[in-house]
Amino acid sequence: MNRLPETGFLRLYQIIGDKMTPAIIPISRSTWLQGVREGRFPKPIKLSKRTTAWRVQDILALVNGSTDHNEESTE
């Protein structure tokens, strides 16, 4: 897996991969979005009208098996 920064944001293609980017979590886009709706995966953050991203901390918690990835940020 690529080294991730401790803080920041990841776009969906950086999480599930695409033709040019290796996947951190190798699942399909539809499976990822369904998991977000069901609460199995972290909720995204809207950075702008057309830009959605996930906090690196939430993705690392998911990969490491932590269950606190759905808690709201206090920032």
Sequence and secondary structure as in RCSB ss.txt:
>XXXX:A:sequence
MNRLPETGFLRLYQIIGDKMTPAIIPISRSTWLQGVREGRFPKPIKLSKRTTAWRVQDILALVNGSTDHNEESTE
>XXXX:A:secstr
     SSSEE HHHHH  SSS  SS   HHHHHHHHHHTSS   EEEETTEEEEEHHHHHHHHTT SGGGS    
